[in-house]
Amino acid sequence: MDKVKTNSKEYDDPILYDKENDEYIEDLSYLMKWASRSEGLPIIDLACGTGRATIPLVSLGYKLVGVDIHKGMLCEARKKSSKLELQIEWTYRGESSEHSMNFQ
């Protein structure tokens, strides 16, 4: 069976990923527009990485759950949100994790 090729090497160093991507904010105004329609319900940020979009939205008062398949990215996201004292549920959903999520 052939191995599936991915670009996961880009995600092996979350700090380098942040250095390369933190300045990209063009999508935040678009995401804020859609977040404003959430009516207080939690928003799921799939492939949240280090929280580049999740953290600013939570800072604005939206409730988010960050989901990713890369433990290193989630670890960095947790560190960043903890420094800012933000309450964000960071959830790992990799190959060995359960595929059901419990949202309240």
C-alpha positions, 0 to 999 in steps of 0.5 A: 500500500502506498503511503499518503504524502502530506506536508506535515513537516511544516507543522513539526515546529509550532514556533517556526510556524507562528513566526511564518504565519502570525502576521497573516491576519487578512482572514480575521475580519471575515471570521469575525463577521461569521462569528458574530452570527454564532448567537453565543454558541461555541464555534469549532475551529478545525485545524486550529494550529497554534490558535492564530485565529482562535485566540483573537476571537476568544479575546473578543468574547466568542466561545471557541473550541480549537481542534487539531491533529497535531499535538505540538501545535495544540501545546503551543496554543495552550501556552499562548492562551494560558499566558493571556488567561483565556479559557479555550478548550483545545482538543486533539483529534488524531488517528488514535483519539475518539471521534466524538466530541461533547460540547456544552 
